[in-house]
Amino acid sequence: MYAIVMEFNGGSRFKAFCEDEKTRMVRIPGRLKKKQWVRVNDLIIIKKWMVEGDKKADLCYRYVKTEREVLLRNNLVPKNMVI
């Protein structure tokens, strides 16, 4: 599921606006903590939790600027995700 980073809360956690128009608390799993550096307004892919899926999720991937531009150019990102 696509999401856009809104704000950081510390401790490798941040809030993100998802494509289903909900705001979720997203955490960076331990295996990605030093590999995925996330900033505000980044386009990311998240995986909802099985329990509390409407409130929490894990980070799976962060798109770099060029990848994001390609996705937007090819209309692969939902309209409410465009900044």
Secondary structure, DSSP 8 states (H G I E B T S, - for coil): -EEEEEEE-SSSEEEEEETTS-EEEEE--GGGTTT----TT-EEEEEE-SSSTTTEEEEEEE--HHHHHHHHHTT-S-GGG--
